[in-house]
Amino acid sequence: MLNVGDVAIKNNKFYQVIDFSTDYDMFTGEPYRLAELKDNDGNIVYVAENVVLDQYDVSPRHSNDMSPVAIFMDDTEEFVEIEISRLDAQDEINQILSLAGNLSFVETRMSH
């Protein structure tokens, strides 16, 4: 079973579970959980929970202490990893960039 905050990975892309809704099978009328997933670019996709569990690598946030982080490079080309609240926290990334002028943004990802 998926939970809000879990991360699903497919084809080297990270998706964070942000919500669920109920949808109904068009042939049988049976209800199923539809997961709302947000990728690093802020795009939203809707995928049936059983498809996510079968076809994605799922990292439950609470079980392995993975957290979303923003990766930056400083002026010496060293990487700096800073924890953020969620993968699409552009406001937090902009705040970090405004405070540390020697950093350039690289990517967001899940990290230990």
N, C-alpha and C positions, 0 to 999 in steps of 0.2 A: 504494500500500500504506500502510495506517495503522500508526502506532507508538504505544506507550504514551506518554502525555504530550501527544499531539496534541490540538488543540481543534477540535471540530466545531460549527458555528454554523447554526442553522435557526430561522426565525421569531423572530429577535432573542434567542434563547436559546443560552447557551453550554453545551457538554458537553465534559468532558475524558475522553479515552480512558484507562481505568484497567486494563483487562485484555482478554484474548481467550479464547474457547473454540471448540471445533469443534462444529458442529451438522450435521444431515444433511437435505437436501431431501426433503420428504415424498413427492414423486412419483418422483424419479429415484434417491434414495438417495445422491446425490453429496454429499461433505463440503464445507462452506464455513466461513469464519471468522466468528464472531459477536463483535461488539465490545461490550464492557461500557462504557457511558457514564454519567458522573455529572454531573448538572446543578448549578447554583449553589445549589439548595435541598437538595442531598444525595440527590435521587431518582436511582435507578438505572434505566436502560433498556437493553435489549439489541436491537441493530440489526445486520443483516447488513453486513459490511464493504463489499460492493459498493453497497448502498443508501446508506450514509454517503458514500461517494465520489461517488455520482451526485447525491444530493439535499441534501447539506450543503455549506457552505463550510468547507473544512478548512484549518486553520492549523498546519502542523508547527512545534512549539515550537523545534526546533533550527535551523530554516532562517531564521526571521525574528526570532529573539530576543524573541518575545513571552513575557511572564511573567504569572502570576496576581498581581493586586494587589487590595488592599482599598481602597475609597474611603471617606473620612471627611469630615465637615464640621466645621470648628472654630467657636468661638463668634463669629467675625467673618463667618461664612457663606462662608469660603474653603474650597475642596476640597483635601484632602490625600490623596496616593496613596502607599501603602506596599506594597512587594512582600511577598508571602507564598509559602509553599511550594506550595500547591495551592488551587483555587477554594473548596473546602469546609473550609478550615482554621479552623474556629470557635474552637479553642483559641488560635490565634495572634491572632485578632481580639479575643477577650476579654482576652488579655494586653495588647495595645496599648491597649484601652479602660481597663484598670485603671491603666496607667502614665500615660495622658494624659487627665485628667478633662474637658478642654474639647473632646474629640472625640465626635462621634456617628457611628455606622456608617451608611453609605448603601447600598453594594453591593460585590460582587466582580465582577471582569471580567478579561479578558486585555488587556494593554497593552504598549507598547514601552518 
